[in-house]
């Protein structure tokens, strides 16, 4: 395997308290983490897990509970550690640097996988070497180099393969005709062999997960722009098998033919979404809730981080939404909101990660933060 030659990697230890000794008064620390602008259902609370995490994007958790955070606009990958298990990160390490849009991170058998625009890297035995991480090892370097939708979300599936999306290199085009990897989700073995396209017709996905009961792949998809404020909606899709086509660029949101590429096509020929989400909300990270902290009614609910619209006349998104399914029916609703205030966004949720205690982490690349969502039964003081 080739190795990336990096300059000596500097790491930073971030104290989340102003005291130079970095010793915390738990009550004082909790007081400083309050986020009164954010609204959640009764019993739920949201606080800072970590601040000053530059452009916090995709997240992955190591076997020892280390939270790894990727970066889209910068060049670093971070590791956050909650040493005393109080729900607040005590240390931040920079474990890789000088990378090209290292948005995607995935943890597998002790190693951290990092996705650049066109390459996949691996750092071995990372949790035992956070302060002095080894140089990344090159796993795969044959991905397209396009910057447009070039940032990656990656994750390992139940089959032990690494899943890698390749977005359309445009707002709306049919580049998959010249390269079938465009507008797809691909997968490969952990060593970079066996690369193949798993699903087609996906404009861009920056979040996916596997159903905890069926092991089916579910993913969010961002709809195309320039068809107006109200269409198309973003999508929540599922791919129970390889080879399925989800419509792009011919059909959007399962029922709307594209004005250019939809001529002579039929939406019924493509796989329809499980749920049509808000128009242009930029649905990114998603997770099925499998923990025991939240009420039982939230089991297997899909939580979605909506990054927020960029050119809609009335901004929409900037929130956490839920999709609950029962049979062939799905219910789409808002779970947490308040990042959009007076028409302006002070935060933009990106990814969701469930901790071992059943709480949820949410990354925010505008506020440069990671939040933690907990639940306490009304009248109880403990999450």
One Martini backbone bead per residue (centre of mass of N, CA, C, O) as a GRO file, in nm:
protein
  383
    1UNK     BB    1   0.097   0.036   0.021
    2UNK     BB    2   0.050   0.351   0.008
    3UNK     BB    3   0.180   0.660   0.144
    4UNK     BB    4   0.122   0.942   0.316
    5UNK     BB    5   0.296   1.241   0.314
    6UNK     BB    6   0.347   1.415   0.611
    7UNK     BB    7   0.355   1.636   0.813
    8UNK     BB    8   0.375   1.695   1.115
    9UNK     BB    9   0.133   1.625   1.345
   10UNK     BB   10  -0.082   1.830   1.490
   11UNK     BB   11  -0.215   1.875   1.817
   12UNK     BB   12  -0.518   1.939   2.007
   13UNK     BB   13  -0.617   2.057   2.327
   14UNK     BB   14  -0.948   2.104   2.437
   15UNK     BB   15  -1.087   2.337   2.643
   16UNK     BB   16  -1.428   2.388   2.779
   17UNK     BB   17  -1.277   2.589   2.975
   18UNK     BB   18  -1.132   2.875   3.121
   19UNK     BB   19  -0.964   2.715   3.293
   20UNK     BB   20  -0.630   2.632   3.302
   21UNK     BB   21  -0.671   2.344   3.450
   22UNK     BB   22  -0.933   2.188   3.335
   23UNK     BB   23  -1.131   2.204   3.577
   24UNK     BB   24  -1.456   2.099   3.671
   25UNK     BB   25  -1.776   2.217   3.727
   26UNK     BB   26  -2.052   2.054   3.652
   27UNK     BB   27  -2.265   2.277   3.696
   28UNK     BB   28  -2.119   2.498   3.534
   29UNK     BB   29  -2.093   2.347   3.267
   30UNK     BB   30  -2.395   2.307   3.215
   31UNK     BB   31  -2.469   2.607   3.209
   32UNK     BB   32  -2.285   2.672   2.948
   33UNK     BB   33  -2.463   2.461   2.745
   34UNK     BB   34  -2.697   2.617   2.683
   35UNK     BB   35  -2.992   2.614   2.428
   36UNK     BB   36  -3.260   2.819   2.405
   37UNK     BB   37  -3.325   2.830   2.082
   38UNK     BB   38  -3.398   2.531   2.112
   39UNK     BB   39  -3.654   2.296   1.999
   40UNK     BB   40  -3.822   2.037   2.183
   41UNK     BB   41  -3.959   1.795   2.316
   42UNK     BB   42  -4.070   1.683   2.588
   43UNK     BB   43  -3.772   1.593   2.782
   44UNK     BB   44  -3.578   1.734   2.596
   45UNK     BB   45  -3.221   1.793   2.543
   46UNK     BB   46  -2.965   2.046   2.459
   47UNK     BB   47  -2.605   2.032   2.413
   48UNK     BB   48  -2.273   2.060   2.443
   49UNK     BB   49  -2.008   1.853   2.346
   50UNK     BB   50  -1.865   2.060   2.133
   51UNK     BB   51  -1.633   2.308   2.056
   52UNK     BB   52  -1.434   2.418   1.811
   53UNK     BB   53  -1.527   2.247   1.540
   54UNK     BB   54  -1.427   2.277   1.244
   55UNK     BB   55  -1.658   2.206   1.027
   56UNK     BB   56  -1.863   1.998   1.128
   57UNK     BB   57  -1.946   1.675   1.016
   58UNK     BB   58  -1.882   1.381   0.992
   59UNK     BB   59  -1.942   1.078   1.192
   60UNK     BB   60  -1.757   0.858   1.423
   61UNK     BB   61  -1.723   0.556   1.624
   62UNK     BB   62  -1.536   0.405   1.843
   63UNK     BB   63  -1.486   0.146   2.061
   64UNK     BB   64  -1.402   0.376   2.298
   65UNK     BB   65  -1.580   0.651   2.206
   66UNK     BB   66  -1.460   0.795   1.986
   67UNK     BB   67  -1.496   1.104   1.806
   68UNK     BB   68  -1.518   1.143   1.464
   69UNK     BB   69  -1.437   1.436   1.248
   70UNK     BB   70  -1.510   1.589   0.969
   71UNK     BB   71  -1.421   1.794   0.664
   72UNK     BB   72  -1.497   2.017   0.402
   73UNK     BB   73  -1.347   2.318   0.403
   74UNK     BB   74  -1.102   2.171   0.495
   75UNK     BB   75  -0.811   1.937   0.619
   76UNK     BB   76  -0.935   1.794   0.874
   77UNK     BB   77  -0.924   1.552   1.147
   78UNK     BB   78  -1.111   1.461   1.436
   79UNK     BB   79  -1.090   1.401   1.799
   80UNK     BB   80  -1.323   1.309   2.058
   81UNK     BB   81  -1.309   1.322   2.428
   82UNK     BB   82  -1.482   1.161   2.704
   83UNK     BB   83  -1.333   1.092   2.997
   84UNK     BB   84  -1.594   1.121   3.226
   85UNK     BB   85  -1.884   1.066   3.113
   86UNK     BB   86  -2.065   1.371   3.092
   87UNK     BB   87  -2.128   1.476   2.781
   88UNK     BB   88  -1.830   1.609   2.747
   89UNK     BB   89  -1.572   1.718   2.585
   90UNK     BB   90  -1.214   1.734   2.678
   91UNK     BB   91  -1.088   1.651   2.391
   92UNK     BB   92  -0.885   1.757   2.102
   93UNK     BB   93  -0.781   1.606   1.796
   94UNK     BB   94  -0.546   1.605   1.533
   95UNK     BB   95  -0.515   1.324   1.302
   96UNK     BB   96  -0.543   1.495   1.027
   97UNK     BB   97  -0.388   1.651   0.735
   98UNK     BB   98  -0.380   1.781   0.421
   99UNK     BB   99  -0.667   1.745   0.295
  100UNK     BB  100  -0.930   1.675   0.049
  101UNK     BB  101  -1.211   1.691   0.176
  102UNK     BB  102  -1.261   1.524   0.478
  103UNK     BB  103  -1.573   1.429   0.534
  104UNK     BB  104  -1.536   1.120   0.560
  105UNK     BB  105  -1.613   0.870   0.821
  106UNK     BB  106  -1.485   0.541   0.935
  107UNK     BB  107  -1.524   0.253   1.148
  108UNK     BB  108  -1.291  -0.046   1.139
  109UNK     BB  109  -1.122  -0.259   1.315
  110UNK     BB  110  -0.948   0.001   1.450
  111UNK     BB  111  -1.007   0.181   1.195
  112UNK     BB  112  -0.974   0.480   1.005
  113UNK     BB  113  -1.178   0.616   0.757
  114UNK     BB  114  -1.102   0.841   0.476
  115UNK     BB  115  -1.268   1.086   0.268
  116UNK     BB  116  -1.203   1.213  -0.015
  117UNK     BB  117  -1.275   1.295  -0.322
  118UNK     BB  118  -1.056   1.051  -0.460
  119UNK     BB  119  -0.997   0.918  -0.166
  120UNK     BB  120  -0.886   0.644   0.049
  121UNK     BB  121  -0.816   0.618   0.396
  122UNK     BB  122  -0.599   0.472   0.664
  123UNK     BB  123  -0.602   0.444   1.028
  124UNK     BB  124  -0.432   0.264   1.251
  125UNK     BB  125  -0.478   0.229   1.578
  126UNK     BB  126  -0.603   0.512   1.672
  127UNK     BB  127  -0.702   0.503   1.981
  128UNK     BB  128  -0.384   0.453   2.073
  129UNK     BB  129  -0.296   0.738   1.878
  130UNK     BB  130  -0.402   1.041   1.908
  131UNK     BB  131  -0.134   1.210   1.962
  132UNK     BB  132   0.030   0.988   1.750
  133UNK     BB  133  -0.048   0.946   1.454
  134UNK     BB  134  -0.037   0.771   1.191
  135UNK     BB  135   0.001   0.738   0.877
  136UNK     BB  136  -0.178   0.720   0.617
  137UNK     BB  137  -0.333   0.471   0.416
  138UNK     BB  138  -0.377   0.375   0.098
  139UNK     BB  139  -0.673   0.232  -0.056
  140UNK     BB  140  -0.801   0.456  -0.270
  141UNK     BB  141  -0.755   0.640  -0.616
  142UNK     BB  142  -1.033   0.619  -0.838
  143UNK     BB  143  -1.192   0.862  -0.797
  144UNK     BB  144  -1.343   1.121  -0.873
  145UNK     BB  145  -1.243   1.485  -0.899
  146UNK     BB  146  -1.495   1.625  -0.848
  147UNK     BB  147  -1.629   1.890  -0.660
  148UNK     BB  148  -1.908   1.847  -0.741
  149UNK     BB  149  -2.024   1.646  -0.511
  150UNK     BB  150  -1.733   1.530  -0.381
  151UNK     BB  151  -1.820   1.483  -0.114
  152UNK     BB  152  -1.813   1.237   0.153
  153UNK     BB  153  -1.999   0.957   0.263
  154UNK     BB  154  -1.918   0.696   0.500
  155UNK     BB  155  -1.983   0.329   0.536
  156UNK     BB  156  -2.041   0.032   0.702
  157UNK     BB  157  -2.180  -0.262   0.640
  158UNK     BB  158  -2.305  -0.577   0.719
  159UNK     BB  159  -2.098  -0.691   0.482
  160UNK     BB  160  -1.811  -0.525   0.523
  161UNK     BB  161  -1.856  -0.281   0.341
  162UNK     BB  162  -1.770   0.012   0.168
  163UNK     BB  163  -1.962   0.301   0.138
  164UNK     BB  164  -1.978   0.515  -0.170
  165UNK     BB  165  -2.053   0.816  -0.286
  166UNK     BB  166  -2.141   0.960  -0.620
  167UNK     BB  167  -2.201   1.248  -0.737
  168UNK     BB  168  -2.321   1.472  -0.928
  169UNK     BB  169  -2.133   1.709  -1.143
  170UNK     BB  170  -2.410   1.875  -1.078
  171UNK     BB  171  -2.730   1.962  -1.086
  172UNK     BB  172  -2.818   1.860  -1.399
  173UNK     BB  173  -2.740   1.536  -1.531
  174UNK     BB  174  -2.601   1.252  -1.757
  175UNK     BB  175  -2.303   1.127  -1.670
  176UNK     BB  176  -2.367   0.815  -1.645
  177UNK     BB  177  -2.321   0.750  -1.949
  178UNK     BB  178  -1.991   0.778  -1.916
  179UNK     BB  179  -2.024   0.718  -1.586
  180UNK     BB  180  -2.175   0.496  -1.361
  181UNK     BB  181  -2.076   0.637  -1.087
  182UNK     BB  182  -2.258   0.850  -1.124
  183UNK     BB  183  -2.515   0.880  -0.930
  184UNK     BB  184  -2.419   0.697  -0.666
  185UNK     BB  185  -2.368   0.384  -0.491
  186UNK     BB  186  -2.087   0.239  -0.357
  187UNK     BB  187  -1.855  -0.049  -0.322
  188UNK     BB  188  -1.610  -0.211  -0.096
  189UNK     BB  189  -1.349  -0.337   0.027
  190UNK     BB  190  -1.133  -0.258   0.285
  191UNK     BB  191  -0.876  -0.291   0.062
  192UNK     BB  192  -1.014  -0.185  -0.234
  193UNK     BB  193  -1.163  -0.413  -0.342
  194UNK     BB  194  -1.447  -0.470  -0.533
  195UNK     BB  195  -1.553  -0.248  -0.704
  196UNK     BB  196  -1.899  -0.110  -0.702
  197UNK     BB  197  -2.218  -0.061  -0.809
  198UNK     BB  198  -2.522  -0.047  -0.621
  199UNK     BB  199  -2.663   0.241  -0.698
  200UNK     BB  200  -2.886   0.440  -0.891
  201UNK     BB  201  -3.011   0.760  -0.934
  202UNK     BB  202  -2.824   0.961  -0.734
  203UNK     BB  203  -2.744   1.274  -0.696
  204UNK     BB  204  -2.712   1.308  -0.359
  205UNK     BB  205  -2.540   1.165  -0.076
  206UNK     BB  206  -2.489   1.243   0.303
  207UNK     BB  207  -2.665   0.979   0.404
  208UNK     BB  208  -2.656   0.657   0.582
  209UNK     BB  209  -2.835   0.343   0.664
  210UNK     BB  210  -2.930   0.052   0.851
  211UNK     BB  211  -3.170  -0.147   0.921
  212UNK     BB  212  -3.205  -0.313   1.227
  213UNK     BB  213  -3.392  -0.557   1.097
  214UNK     BB  214  -3.318  -0.580   0.761
  215UNK     BB  215  -3.044  -0.440   0.642
  216UNK     BB  216  -3.132  -0.201   0.486
  217UNK     BB  217  -3.070   0.054   0.275
  218UNK     BB  218  -3.064   0.396   0.374
  219UNK     BB  219  -3.132   0.731   0.218
  220UNK     BB  220  -3.046   1.040   0.136
  221UNK     BB  221  -3.169   1.304  -0.101
  222UNK     BB  222  -3.083   1.559  -0.320
  223UNK     BB  223  -3.243   1.775  -0.494
  224UNK     BB  224  -3.285   1.969  -0.741
  225UNK     BB  225  -3.249   2.268  -0.899
  226UNK     BB  226  -3.444   2.509  -1.074
  227UNK     BB  227  -3.785   2.440  -1.002
  228UNK     BB  228  -3.825   2.591  -0.750
  229UNK     BB  229  -3.937   2.599  -0.421
  230UNK     BB  230  -4.133   2.316  -0.414
  231UNK     BB  231  -3.941   2.177  -0.635
  232UNK     BB  232  -3.802   1.926  -0.521
  233UNK     BB  233  -3.794   1.697  -0.294
  234UNK     BB  234  -3.651   1.539  -0.080
  235UNK     BB  235  -3.514   1.209   0.012
  236UNK     BB  236  -3.624   0.884   0.131
  237UNK     BB  237  -3.449   0.580   0.093
  238UNK     BB  238  -3.445   0.233  -0.032
  239UNK     BB  239  -3.203  -0.063  -0.065
  240UNK     BB  240  -3.248  -0.407  -0.065
  241UNK     BB  241  -3.078  -0.401  -0.341
  242UNK     BB  242  -2.904  -0.437  -0.608
  243UNK     BB  243  -2.957  -0.222  -0.905
  244UNK     BB  244  -3.108   0.022  -0.841
  245UNK     BB  245  -3.332   0.297  -0.948
  246UNK     BB  246  -3.403   0.659  -0.845
  247UNK     BB  247  -3.428   0.860  -1.135
  248UNK     BB  248  -3.185   1.012  -1.180
  249UNK     BB  249  -3.269   1.278  -1.405
  250UNK     BB  250  -3.580   1.195  -1.479
  251UNK     BB  251  -3.686   1.164  -1.171
  252UNK     BB  252  -3.862   1.333  -0.907
  253UNK     BB  253  -3.989   1.234  -0.603
  254UNK     BB  254  -4.139   0.987  -0.784
  255UNK     BB  255  -4.350   1.219  -0.967
  256UNK     BB  256  -4.129   1.406  -1.139
  257UNK     BB  257  -4.049   1.515  -1.433
  258UNK     BB  258  -3.805   1.619  -1.618
  259UNK     BB  259  -3.790   1.881  -1.847
  260UNK     BB  260  -3.546   1.728  -2.000
  261UNK     BB  261  -3.493   1.407  -1.909
  262UNK     BB  262  -3.816   1.312  -1.904
  263UNK     BB  263  -3.847   1.251  -2.191
  264UNK     BB  264  -4.007   0.941  -2.232
  265UNK     BB  265  -4.065   0.893  -1.937
  266UNK     BB  266  -4.125   0.689  -1.624
  267UNK     BB  267  -4.161   0.687  -1.286
  268UNK     BB  268  -4.243   0.376  -1.262
  269UNK     BB  269  -3.936   0.276  -1.343
  270UNK     BB  270  -3.876   0.374  -1.051
  271UNK     BB  271  -3.775   0.424  -0.732
  272UNK     BB  272  -3.949   0.519  -0.473
  273UNK     BB  273  -3.986   0.690  -0.203
  274UNK     BB  274  -4.058   0.670   0.129
  275UNK     BB  275  -4.001   0.993   0.147
  276UNK     BB  276  -4.102   1.325   0.124
  277UNK     BB  277  -3.937   1.602   0.167
  278UNK     BB  278  -3.832   1.894   0.182
  279UNK     BB  279  -3.767   2.164  -0.015
  280UNK     BB  280  -3.429   2.215  -0.004
  281UNK     BB  281  -3.316   2.106   0.293
  282UNK     BB  282  -3.068   1.927   0.296
  283UNK     BB  283  -3.049   1.617   0.346
  284UNK     BB  284  -2.837   1.424   0.538
  285UNK     BB  285  -2.798   1.290   0.803
  286UNK     BB  286  -2.875   0.947   0.927
  287UNK     BB  287  -3.074   0.764   1.183
  288UNK     BB  288  -3.147   0.497   1.370
  289UNK     BB  289  -3.325   0.434   1.655
  290UNK     BB  290  -3.184   0.198   1.927
  291UNK     BB  291  -3.225   0.301   2.198
  292UNK     BB  292  -3.321   0.361   2.567
  293UNK     BB  293  -3.367   0.666   2.642
  294UNK     BB  294  -3.593   0.691   2.473
  295UNK     BB  295  -3.886   0.646   2.397
  296UNK     BB  296  -4.035   0.371   2.246
  297UNK     BB  297  -4.158   0.539   1.999
  298UNK     BB  298  -3.850   0.583   1.873
  299UNK     BB  299  -3.812   0.322   1.757
  300UNK     BB  300  -3.673   0.323   1.436
  301UNK     BB  301  -3.638   0.604   1.393
  302UNK     BB  302  -3.574   0.863   1.167
  303UNK     BB  303  -3.299   1.076   1.175
  304UNK     BB  304  -3.260   1.416   1.038
  305UNK     BB  305  -3.028   1.630   0.886
  306UNK     BB  306  -3.097   1.972   0.807
  307UNK     BB  307  -2.903   2.210   0.654
  308UNK     BB  308  -3.039   2.382   0.433
  309UNK     BB  309  -3.116   2.620   0.231
  310UNK     BB  310  -2.961   2.836  -0.033
  311UNK     BB  311  -3.213   2.949  -0.265
  312UNK     BB  312  -3.458   3.000  -0.112
  313UNK     BB  313  -3.681   3.248  -0.052
  314UNK     BB  314  -3.763   3.052   0.189
  315UNK     BB  315  -3.623   2.923   0.434
  316UNK     BB  316  -3.531   2.567   0.478
  317UNK     BB  317  -3.470   2.389   0.767
  318UNK     BB  318  -3.251   2.379   1.012
  319UNK     BB  319  -3.292   2.068   1.127
  320UNK     BB  320  -3.469   1.805   1.295
  321UNK     BB  321  -3.600   1.509   1.170
  322UNK     BB  322  -3.873   1.270   1.113
  323UNK     BB  323  -3.927   0.912   1.033
  324UNK     BB  324  -4.219   0.719   1.036
  325UNK     BB  325  -4.296   0.371   1.003
  326UNK     BB  326  -4.594   0.185   0.859
  327UNK     BB  327  -4.535  -0.003   0.641
  328UNK     BB  328  -4.623   0.212   0.365
  329UNK     BB  329  -4.607   0.432   0.585
  330UNK     BB  330  -4.526   0.785   0.641
  331UNK     BB  331  -4.385   1.018   0.889
  332UNK     BB  332  -4.323   1.372   0.875
  333UNK     BB  333  -4.118   1.556   1.118
  334UNK     BB  334  -4.039   1.769   1.374
  335UNK     BB  335  -3.792   1.778   1.642
  336UNK     BB  336  -3.568   2.013   1.581
  337UNK     BB  337  -3.540   2.372   1.644
  338UNK     BB  338  -3.364   2.716   1.584
  339UNK     BB  339  -3.130   2.776   1.370
  340UNK     BB  340  -3.362   2.954   1.262
  341UNK     BB  341  -3.347   3.320   1.285
  342UNK     BB  342  -3.504   3.558   1.135
  343UNK     BB  343  -3.405   3.413   0.852
  344UNK     BB  344  -3.139   3.312   1.007
  345UNK     BB  345  -2.846   3.112   1.022
  346UNK     BB  346  -2.647   2.985   1.302
  347UNK     BB  347  -2.710   2.685   1.201
  348UNK     BB  348  -2.603   2.346   1.055
  349UNK     BB  349  -2.698   2.048   1.023
  350UNK     BB  350  -2.540   1.720   0.937
  351UNK     BB  351  -2.508   1.494   1.171
  352UNK     BB  352  -2.570   1.161   1.316
  353UNK     BB  353  -2.513   1.011   1.651
  354UNK     BB  354  -2.510   0.726   1.849
  355UNK     BB  355  -2.478   0.654   2.166
  356UNK     BB  356  -2.453   0.412   2.410
  357UNK     BB  357  -2.682   0.570   2.597
  358UNK     BB  358  -2.891   0.700   2.358
  359UNK     BB  359  -2.780   0.942   2.265
  360UNK     BB  360  -2.737   1.237   2.055
  361UNK     BB  361  -2.548   1.350   1.789
  362UNK     BB  362  -2.473   1.685   1.646
  363UNK     BB  363  -2.362   1.841   1.372
  364UNK     BB  364  -2.201   2.180   1.299
  365UNK     BB  365  -2.063   2.384   1.036
  366UNK     BB  366  -2.132   2.679   1.144
  367UNK     BB  367  -2.091   2.652   1.471
  368UNK     BB  368  -1.864   2.453   1.537
  369UNK     BB  369  -2.031   2.183   1.643
  370UNK     BB  370  -2.140   1.951   1.908
  371UNK     BB  371  -2.427   1.786   2.001
  372UNK     BB  372  -2.653   1.683   2.277
  373UNK     BB  373  -2.922   1.447   2.307
  374UNK     BB  374  -3.165   1.417   2.564
  375UNK     BB  375  -3.359   1.222   2.813
  376UNK     BB  376  -3.626   1.313   3.046
  377UNK     BB  377  -3.853   1.251   3.250
  378UNK     BB  378  -4.090   1.424   3.355
  379UNK     BB  379  -3.957   1.508   3.683
  380UNK     BB  380  -3.672   1.437   3.607
  381UNK     BB  381  -3.301   1.472   3.651
  382UNK     BB  382  -3.240   1.222   3.464
  383UNK     BB  383  -3.131   1.086   3.149
   0.00000   0.00000   0.00000
